[in-house]
């Protein structure tokens, strides 16, 4: 994450924007997004056996829920 202040003593800020959950029984990954209250909600995308599919969705962020 970017620094909030560019001074020499500035600290990096980290904030999760997504959560991926693996379900062993089905062998699939589910994607969750975080709201303004810091709670996670299941993203409107079916679970997938391919984690890269979900990572690509986070990167693309077509609904602007991950990167704003």
BELCORBEL-V755998 format. One record per pair of residues at least 24 apart in sequence whose ideal C-beta (glycine too) atoms are under 8 Angstrom apart, sorted by the first residue. I is the first residue (numbers start at 1). J is the second residue. Records with the same first field share a line. If there is no record, write none. Layout:
BEGIN
I->J, J
END
This chain:
BEGIN
17->58, 66, 67
18->43, 58, 66
20->51, 54, 55
23->47
29->54
30->54
31->57, 58
33->65, 66
END
